[in-house]
Amino acid sequence: MWKGGEIPPLPRSREGNESPKSHSREGIVRGRRASRRPEAGRPIHRQHSRGRKILTHPASHLTLIRIFRVCLLLLAFLAGVSALSLVAGPAPIGMTAVFKGMLAAVRFPGVSDPLSGAERTILFSIRIPRIILAGILGASLSCAGVVFQGLLRNPLADPYVLGVSGGAAVGAIIAIVTGLGALPFGIPGLAFAGGLLSILLVWGLSGVTGERRTDRTLLAGIIVNAFFSALIMFLVSITSGEQIHSVIFWLMGDLAMAGESDILLAALFLIAGFTVMFLHAHDLNILLTGEETALQLGIPVKRTRMLLLVSASLVTGAAVSVSGIIGFVGLMVPHIVRMLFGSDHRLLLPASLLFGGAFLMAADTIARIVLAPAELPVGVVTALCGAPYFAYLMKRSA
């Protein structure tokens, strides 16, 4: 019992005579904040109101030098995969012959063309356009997957899983069946409209706004995907016998008929969509921390979400319109890149663009050689890789 007028001494710290910081109100607040501060380079996981974890903005300091180094590394990886794709196939061509043939094609002085007429046709008319298109489509689907996963704050979001690819395929098939594909940008236009419609349906059914639940997003995507799959089967059933084989092969993802117009179209859509995505990468990082935080920091949430939504649907619709449905690229690539280089979208987007292009190039090379001289649709290869990975992600996030 302390005598009147006396003040009991504060408890001493082990290291000195001053009271420890944690015994004051200010010290308690600082201690709590410090305990919540993550280690550099690790993503923050905020606890949802229902006990589920949400991936948020990483507490890492990203520099232009690191972005440049990572992109340079992935660019070298992309070049290596491209070189292997050039020489691999039912009709193998030596690396030296390919290199000299390409130099001779640009009329490099002192280099003679060692390629035969058939090899020259295979290399310049089939393999190079196909490899370029595979790289563009892989980059498009990967970047779209990054944006969908960020906007919906769901690690299982993907253009294929969410039904965006299915909606774009419905639009493209309608253009083919009705003859609208003969119009300029008929197939890409309807494919883009179908992809945008599907993601709007998912957004509306899942009710993902602000801090609401996000676990309904996957279920809404499954529902929308099932609906568009039924429409695809209906359209296939009324397609004439002359078109049904090409439509079915196209639905499984086909790069065999890659042409200059397809490459140009997909490249233009990718450039436009990626530019919008990358310019809003920092805003997307802030959106991951919550809508209230983004509004307080001056981010126009609705405008940013709509721009990113349209951009992701744009590149997805363009990709599907020229190749058909190629699933799970937008699911696997962002996760692999995020595990390797972190979750800051300023690095995640360009890294996914390069790694996604290399991934689809490798998948297409496997599709060309595994049953040579016949070949598989590239969508079959990506589905065989993606379905187990999707199951793994579902089990991990359960």
Secondary structure as a PSIPRED ss2 file (coil, helix, strand):
# PSIPRED VFORMAT (PSIPRED V4.0)

   1 M C   1.000  0.000  0.000
   2 W C   1.000  0.000  0.000
   3 K C   1.000  0.000  0.000
   4 G C   1.000  0.000  0.000
   5 G C   1.000  0.000  0.000
   6 E C   1.000  0.000  0.000
   7 I C   1.000  0.000  0.000
   8 P C   1.000  0.000  0.000
   9 P C   1.000  0.000  0.000
  10 L C   1.000  0.000  0.000
  11 P C   1.000  0.000  0.000
  12 R C   1.000  0.000  0.000
  13 S C   1.000  0.000  0.000
  14 R C   1.000  0.000  0.000
  15 E C   1.000  0.000  0.000
  16 G C   1.000  0.000  0.000
  17 N C   1.000  0.000  0.000
  18 E C   1.000  0.000  0.000
  19 S C   1.000  0.000  0.000
  20 P C   1.000  0.000  0.000
  21 K H   0.000  1.000  0.000
  22 S H   0.000  1.000  0.000
  23 H H   0.000  1.000  0.000
  24 S C   1.000  0.000  0.000
  25 R H   0.000  1.000  0.000
  26 E H   0.000  1.000  0.000
  27 G H   0.000  1.000  0.000
  28 I H   0.000  1.000  0.000
  29 V H   0.000  1.000  0.000
  30 R H   0.000  1.000  0.000
  31 G H   0.000  1.000  0.000
  32 R H   0.000  1.000  0.000
  33 R H   0.000  1.000  0.000
  34 A H   0.000  1.000  0.000
  35 S H   0.000  1.000  0.000
  36 R H   0.000  1.000  0.000
  37 R C   1.000  0.000  0.000
  38 P C   1.000  0.000  0.000
  39 E C   1.000  0.000  0.000
  40 A C   1.000  0.000  0.000
  41 G C   1.000  0.000  0.000
  42 R C   1.000  0.000  0.000
  43 P C   1.000  0.000  0.000
  44 I C   1.000  0.000  0.000
  45 H E   0.000  0.000  1.000
  46 R E   0.000  0.000  1.000
  47 Q E   0.000  0.000  1.000
  48 H C   1.000  0.000  0.000
  49 S C   1.000  0.000  0.000
  50 R C   1.000  0.000  0.000
  51 G C   1.000  0.000  0.000
  52 R C   1.000  0.000  0.000
  53 K E   0.000  0.000  1.000
  54 I E   0.000  0.000  1.000
  55 L E   0.000  0.000  1.000
  56 T C   1.000  0.000  0.000
  57 H C   1.000  0.000  0.000
  58 P C   1.000  0.000  0.000
  59 A C   1.000  0.000  0.000
  60 S C   1.000  0.000  0.000
  61 H C   1.000  0.000  0.000
  62 L C   1.000  0.000  0.000
  63 T C   1.000  0.000  0.000
  64 L H   0.000  1.000  0.000
  65 I H   0.000  1.000  0.000
  66 R H   0.000  1.000  0.000
  67 I H   0.000  1.000  0.000
  68 F H   0.000  1.000  0.000
  69 R H   0.000  1.000  0.000
  70 V H   0.000  1.000  0.000
  71 C H   0.000  1.000  0.000
  72 L H   0.000  1.000  0.000
  73 L H   0.000  1.000  0.000
  74 L H   0.000  1.000  0.000
  75 L H   0.000  1.000  0.000
  76 A H   0.000  1.000  0.000
  77 F H   0.000  1.000  0.000
  78 L H   0.000  1.000  0.000
  79 A H   0.000  1.000  0.000
  80 G H   0.000  1.000  0.000
  81 V H   0.000  1.000  0.000
  82 S H   0.000  1.000  0.000
  83 A H   0.000  1.000  0.000
  84 L H   0.000  1.000  0.000
  85 S H   0.000  1.000  0.000
  86 L H   0.000  1.000  0.000
  87 V H   0.000  1.000  0.000
  88 A C   1.000  0.000  0.000
  89 G C   1.000  0.000  0.000
  90 P C   1.000  0.000  0.000
  91 A C   1.000  0.000  0.000
  92 P C   1.000  0.000  0.000
  93 I C   1.000  0.000  0.000
  94 G C   1.000  0.000  0.000
  95 M H   0.000  1.000  0.000
  96 T H   0.000  1.000  0.000
  97 A H   0.000  1.000  0.000
  98 V H   0.000  1.000  0.000
  99 F H   0.000  1.000  0.000
 100 K H   0.000  1.000  0.000
 101 G H   0.000  1.000  0.000
 102 M H   0.000  1.000  0.000
 103 L H   0.000  1.000  0.000
 104 A H   0.000  1.000  0.000
 105 A H   0.000  1.000  0.000
 106 V C   1.000  0.000  0.000
 107 R C   1.000  0.000  0.000
 108 F C   1.000  0.000  0.000
 109 P C   1.000  0.000  0.000
 110 G C   1.000  0.000  0.000
 111 V C   1.000  0.000  0.000
 112 S C   1.000  0.000  0.000
 113 D C   1.000  0.000  0.000
 114 P C   1.000  0.000  0.000
 115 L C   1.000  0.000  0.000
 116 S C   1.000  0.000  0.000
 117 G H   0.000  1.000  0.000
 118 A H   0.000  1.000  0.000
 119 E H   0.000  1.000  0.000
 120 R H   0.000  1.000  0.000
 121 T H   0.000  1.000  0.000
 122 I H   0.000  1.000  0.000
 123 L H   0.000  1.000  0.000
 124 F H   0.000  1.000  0.000
 125 S H   0.000  1.000  0.000
 126 I H   0.000  1.000  0.000
 127 R H   0.000  1.000  0.000
 128 I H   0.000  1.000  0.000
 129 P H   0.000  1.000  0.000
 130 R H   0.000  1.000  0.000
 131 I H   0.000  1.000  0.000
 132 I H   0.000  1.000  0.000
 133 L H   0.000  1.000  0.000
 134 A H   0.000  1.000  0.000
 135 G H   0.000  1.000  0.000
 136 I H   0.000  1.000  0.000
 137 L H   0.000  1.000  0.000
 138 G H   0.000  1.000  0.000
 139 A H   0.000  1.000  0.000
 140 S H   0.000  1.000  0.000
 141 L H   0.000  1.000  0.000
 142 S H   0.000  1.000  0.000
 143 C H   0.000  1.000  0.000
 144 A H   0.000  1.000  0.000
 145 G H   0.000  1.000  0.000
 146 V H   0.000  1.000  0.000
 147 V H   0.000  1.000  0.000
 148 F H   0.000  1.000  0.000
 149 Q H   0.000  1.000  0.000
 150 G H   0.000  1.000  0.000
 151 L H   0.000  1.000  0.000
 152 L H   0.000  1.000  0.000
 153 R C   1.000  0.000  0.000
 154 N C   1.000  0.000  0.000
 155 P C   1.000  0.000  0.000
 156 L C   1.000  0.000  0.000
 157 A C   1.000  0.000  0.000
 158 D C   1.000  0.000  0.000
 159 P C   1.000  0.000  0.000
 160 Y C   1.000  0.000  0.000
 161 V C   1.000  0.000  0.000
 162 L C   1.000  0.000  0.000
 163 G C   1.000  0.000  0.000
 164 V H   0.000  1.000  0.000
 165 S H   0.000  1.000  0.000
 166 G H   0.000  1.000  0.000
 167 G H   0.000  1.000  0.000
 168 A H   0.000  1.000  0.000
 169 A H   0.000  1.000  0.000
 170 V H   0.000  1.000  0.000
 171 G H   0.000  1.000  0.000
 172 A H   0.000  1.000  0.000
 173 I H   0.000  1.000  0.000
 174 I H   0.000  1.000  0.000
 175 A H   0.000  1.000  0.000
 176 I H   0.000  1.000  0.000
 177 V H   0.000  1.000  0.000
 178 T H   0.000  1.000  0.000
 179 G C   1.000  0.000  0.000
 180 L H   0.000  1.000  0.000
 181 G H   0.000  1.000  0.000
 182 A H   0.000  1.000  0.000
 183 L C   1.000  0.000  0.000
 184 P C   1.000  0.000  0.000
 185 F C   1.000  0.000  0.000
 186 G H   0.000  1.000  0.000
 187 I H   0.000  1.000  0.000
 188 P H   0.000  1.000  0.000
 189 G H   0.000  1.000  0.000
 190 L H   0.000  1.000  0.000
 191 A H   0.000  1.000  0.000
 192 F H   0.000  1.000  0.000
 193 A H   0.000  1.000  0.000
 194 G H   0.000  1.000  0.000
 195 G H   0.000  1.000  0.000
 196 L H   0.000  1.000  0.000
 197 L H   0.000  1.000  0.000
 198 S H   0.000  1.000  0.000
 199 I H   0.000  1.000  0.000
 200 L H   0.000  1.000  0.000
 201 L H   0.000  1.000  0.000
 202 V H   0.000  1.000  0.000
 203 W H   0.000  1.000  0.000
 204 G H   0.000  1.000  0.000
 205 L H   0.000  1.000  0.000
 206 S H   0.000  1.000  0.000
 207 G C   1.000  0.000  0.000
 208 V C   1.000  0.000  0.000
 209 T C   1.000  0.000  0.000
 210 G C   1.000  0.000  0.000
 211 E C   1.000  0.000  0.000
 212 R C   1.000  0.000  0.000
 213 R C   1.000  0.000  0.000
 214 T C   1.000  0.000  0.000
 215 D C   1.000  0.000  0.000
 216 R H   0.000  1.000  0.000
 217 T H   0.000  1.000  0.000
 218 L H   0.000  1.000  0.000
 219 L H   0.000  1.000  0.000
 220 A H   0.000  1.000  0.000
 221 G H   0.000  1.000  0.000
 222 I H   0.000  1.000  0.000
 223 I H   0.000  1.000  0.000
 224 V H   0.000  1.000  0.000
 225 N H   0.000  1.000  0.000
 226 A H   0.000  1.000  0.000
 227 F H   0.000  1.000  0.000
 228 F H   0.000  1.000  0.000
 229 S H   0.000  1.000  0.000
 230 A H   0.000  1.000  0.000
 231 L H   0.000  1.000  0.000
 232 I H   0.000  1.000  0.000
 233 M H   0.000  1.000  0.000
 234 F H   0.000  1.000  0.000
 235 L H   0.000  1.000  0.000
 236 V H   0.000  1.000  0.000
 237 S H   0.000  1.000  0.000
 238 I C   1.000  0.000  0.000
 239 T C   1.000  0.000  0.000
 240 S C   1.000  0.000  0.000
 241 G H   0.000  1.000  0.000
 242 E H   0.000  1.000  0.000
 243 Q H   0.000  1.000  0.000
 244 I H   0.000  1.000  0.000
 245 H H   0.000  1.000  0.000
 246 S H   0.000  1.000  0.000
 247 V H   0.000  1.000  0.000
 248 I H   0.000  1.000  0.000
 249 F H   0.000  1.000  0.000
 250 W H   0.000  1.000  0.000
 251 L H   0.000  1.000  0.000
 252 M C   1.000  0.000  0.000
 253 G C   1.000  0.000  0.000
 254 D C   1.000  0.000  0.000
 255 L C   1.000  0.000  0.000
 256 A C   1.000  0.000  0.000
 257 M C   1.000  0.000  0.000
 258 A C   1.000  0.000  0.000
 259 G C   1.000  0.000  0.000
 260 E H   0.000  1.000  0.000
 261 S H   0.000  1.000  0.000
 262 D H   0.000  1.000  0.000
 263 I H   0.000  1.000  0.000
 264 L H   0.000  1.000  0.000
 265 L H   0.000  1.000  0.000
 266 A H   0.000  1.000  0.000
 267 A H   0.000  1.000  0.000
 268 L H   0.000  1.000  0.000
 269 F H   0.000  1.000  0.000
 270 L H   0.000  1.000  0.000
 271 I H   0.000  1.000  0.000
 272 A H   0.000  1.000  0.000
 273 G H   0.000  1.000  0.000
 274 F H   0.000  1.000  0.000
 275 T H   0.000  1.000  0.000
 276 V H   0.000  1.000  0.000
 277 M H   0.000  1.000  0.000
 278 F H   0.000  1.000  0.000
 279 L H   0.000  1.000  0.000
 280 H C   1.000  0.000  0.000
 281 A H   0.000  1.000  0.000
 282 H H   0.000  1.000  0.000
 283 D H   0.000  1.000  0.000
 284 L H   0.000  1.000  0.000
 285 N H   0.000  1.000  0.000
 286 I H   0.000  1.000  0.000
 287 L H   0.000  1.000  0.000
 288 L C   1.000  0.000  0.000
 289 T C   1.000  0.000  0.000
 290 G C   1.000  0.000  0.000
 291 E H   0.000  1.000  0.000
 292 E H   0.000  1.000  0.000
 293 T H   0.000  1.000  0.000
 294 A H   0.000  1.000  0.000
 295 L H   0.000  1.000  0.000
 296 Q H   0.000  1.000  0.000
 297 L C   1.000  0.000  0.000
 298 G C   1.000  0.000  0.000
 299 I C   1.000  0.000  0.000
 300 P C   1.000  0.000  0.000
 301 V H   0.000  1.000  0.000
 302 K H   0.000  1.000  0.000
 303 R H   0.000  1.000  0.000
 304 T H   0.000  1.000  0.000
 305 R H   0.000  1.000  0.000
 306 M H   0.000  1.000  0.000
 307 L H   0.000  1.000  0.000
 308 L H   0.000  1.000  0.000
 309 L H   0.000  1.000  0.000
 310 V H   0.000  1.000  0.000
 311 S H   0.000  1.000  0.000
 312 A H   0.000  1.000  0.000
 313 S H   0.000  1.000  0.000
 314 L H   0.000  1.000  0.000
 315 V H   0.000  1.000  0.000
 316 T H   0.000  1.000  0.000
 317 G H   0.000  1.000  0.000
 318 A H   0.000  1.000  0.000
 319 A H   0.000  1.000  0.000
 320 V H   0.000  1.000  0.000
 321 S H   0.000  1.000  0.000
 322 V H   0.000  1.000  0.000
 323 S H   0.000  1.000  0.000
 324 G C   1.000  0.000  0.000
 325 I C   1.000  0.000  0.000
 326 I C   1.000  0.000  0.000
 327 G C   1.000  0.000  0.000
 328 F C   1.000  0.000  0.000
 329 V H   0.000  1.000  0.000
 330 G H   0.000  1.000  0.000
 331 L H   0.000  1.000  0.000
 332 M H   0.000  1.000  0.000
 333 V H   0.000  1.000  0.000
 334 P H   0.000  1.000  0.000
 335 H H   0.000  1.000  0.000
 336 I H   0.000  1.000  0.000
 337 V H   0.000  1.000  0.000
 338 R H   0.000  1.000  0.000
 339 M H   0.000  1.000  0.000
 340 L H   0.000  1.000  0.000
 341 F H   0.000  1.000  0.000
 342 G C   1.000  0.000  0.000
 343 S C   1.000  0.000  0.000
 344 D C   1.000  0.000  0.000
 345 H H   0.000  1.000  0.000
 346 R H   0.000  1.000  0.000
 347 L H   0.000  1.000  0.000
 348 L H   0.000  1.000  0.000
 349 L H   0.000  1.000  0.000
 350 P H   0.000  1.000  0.000
 351 A H   0.000  1.000  0.000
 352 S H   0.000  1.000  0.000
 353 L H   0.000  1.000  0.000
 354 L H   0.000  1.000  0.000
 355 F H   0.000  1.000  0.000
 356 G H   0.000  1.000  0.000
 357 G H   0.000  1.000  0.000
 358 A H   0.000  1.000  0.000
 359 F H   0.000  1.000  0.000
 360 L H   0.000  1.000  0.000
 361 M H   0.000  1.000  0.000
 362 A H   0.000  1.000  0.000
 363 A H   0.000  1.000  0.000
 364 D H   0.000  1.000  0.000
 365 T H   0.000  1.000  0.000
 366 I H   0.000  1.000  0.000
 367 A H   0.000  1.000  0.000
 368 R H   0.000  1.000  0.000
 369 I H   0.000  1.000  0.000
 370 V C   1.000  0.000  0.000
 371 L C   1.000  0.000  0.000
 372 A C   1.000  0.000  0.000
 373 P C   1.000  0.000  0.000
 374 A C   1.000  0.000  0.000
 375 E C   1.000  0.000  0.000
 376 L C   1.000  0.000  0.000
 377 P C   1.000  0.000  0.000
 378 V H   0.000  1.000  0.000
 379 G H   0.000  1.000  0.000
 380 V H   0.000  1.000  0.000
 381 V H   0.000  1.000  0.000
 382 T H   0.000  1.000  0.000
 383 A H   0.000  1.000  0.000
 384 L H   0.000  1.000  0.000
 385 C H   0.000  1.000  0.000
 386 G H   0.000  1.000  0.000
 387 A H   0.000  1.000  0.000
 388 P H   0.000  1.000  0.000
 389 Y H   0.000  1.000  0.000
 390 F H   0.000  1.000  0.000
 391 A H   0.000  1.000  0.000
 392 Y H   0.000  1.000  0.000
 393 L H   0.000  1.000  0.000
 394 M H   0.000  1.000  0.000
 395 K H   0.000  1.000  0.000
 396 R H   0.000  1.000  0.000
 397 S H   0.000  1.000  0.000
 398 A C   1.000  0.000  0.000
